[in-house]
Amino acid sequence: MCVKQLVLIFFVVLTLQVFSDSSIEDVQVRQDLLDVKHQTSYVNEKVTKQIDLSTLVPTQRIEIKTAFKKKGEPSSYFVTFQKYMSEKIAFIKASTIDGSALEMVKDDKQSINGYSVYSINFPKEESTKKFHFIVELDLINSQMPSPKTVTQKEDLFLVYTDNIFFYTPYLTKTQKTEITFPTNIVKSHTKLTPTELKGNKLVYGSYKQINGFSQADLKVHFQNNQPLTRIKSLTKTLTVSHFGNLFVDEYYVVSNEQAKLVGEFSRLDYSRNKHLSGRGSFQDVTLHLHERAYGFEYFDIIGNISTSQYRQNDGQTDVNLKTRFPIFGEWKTDFHFTYNIPLKEVLSKSKKTGLYRLTFPFGSSIDAPIEDFEMKIILPEGTSKIKAEIPFGIDSQSFQVYNEFLDTTGRPVMDLNKKFLVPSHNQNIEIFYDLAFIDMWRKPLLLVSIFFVVFCLIILISRINLSLYKSKKKQD
């Protein structure tokens, strides 16, 4: 046997060993999940997986009909996601078919090797062992431009990857997967019989008797000429004044995640036909504010931006802001937007506990995903017993001290941080705190005291004779 043949055999054996190790590791991970999740506890009788790619934030709606197959009370139902999908989930919730919320908790102890495991507890008062419920996901970083660069007049396309099947530890008797696109133009898609593409909808299935943890790679390449607005960072600062209003300062850094624009940008072509020469770009954003919001200011580092308008809608105020220039792929802009809200609209006091309660939306006023969000609540000086109630988990919570005009001990600031938010996170949070009567009137009393002292000093100084010689009248 020659040396070349020996080298070839060595590389073949090495390659097989690498694939074997990888396969064994993947099987071991699945086996661990199977053991933990008791695969035979439930059987999914019917699963419908709906993927919506027509919106700014891709979503999944998984409708599940399942049955508990063991004796006794039904145990927790487990929902699992592979590593690539776990990293894309920004928001997840479960509800019954009639819309009632179900308790859904991430099981960090069982989430191994990047796999995410969530447990759902069904209402115990139900005597049936059959359950019909829905799991909804909001995804982020789940679709990528392809090609990654385009000229001003080219169409834009995106690629989305996923698993055709619902990745579950339980046997599924029948499943169907539906995908909705923004247009009818689909360049390519994974073919798995039966598959039907009709208009802007792609349907896989139905498929029968699908084993637990089944995998069928999904890849679709489709046209989307809409901008992918992304808030790179948002800092929202609330300043509470018990003698006036709630002042809100929102600082945005907004980008477009569409394919990068290459070549020359023609402002003339853009102004002539934005539909043809402005594909995938945007030049305005809309903010949804409290209905009693007023005193709007819109500015950036250059100065005030006057191109904005607002209108009153049912229960909210919509403000449309135009940027200084159109935002194409990988372009970005930053700006401040400030406004006021009467404090009585967002602040109340509990008769039972005596604590003040500030209620305000957590996320962005713009319906777009956020990469990095920070919310600062500046409370009056002397505030104590501060706590926050947030309907979902956040990354960090800290306290700082902020000194303003006439402050003595400083104003407490609650700092809340979270990465990767979607519009579903735009829920009200509640900040509870205590403020004594004397602390509320600290600044006014301090001002009155200062003026009183000044006036007294003026009176005293005016009565003091600082002249060196007596007047002539007194000498005579």
Secondary structure, DSSP 8 states (H G I E B T S, - for coil): --HHHHHHHHHHHHHHHHHHHHHHHHHHHHHHHHHHHTTTSEEEEEEEEEEE-SSSS-EEEEEEEEEE-SSSS---EEEEE-HHHHTTEEEEEEEETTS-EEEEEE-TTT--TT-EEEEEE--TT---SEEEEEEEEEESS-EEESSSEE-TTS--EEEEEEESS---SSEEEEEEEEEE-SSS-EEEE---SSEEEETTEEEEEEEEEE-TT---EEEEEEE--S--EEEEEEEEEEEE-TTSEEEEEEEEEEEE-S-EE-S---HHHHHH-HHHH-TT-EEEEEEEEETT-EEEEEE-SS-B---EEEEEETTEEEEEEEEEEEE-TT-EEEEEEEEEEEGGGTEEE-TTT--EEEEEE-S-SBSS-EEEEEEEEE--TT-EEEEEE-SS--SEEEEEEE--TT-SS-EEEEEEEEEEE-GGG--EEEEEEE--HHHHTHHHHHHHHHHHHHHHHHHHHHH----SS--HHHH-
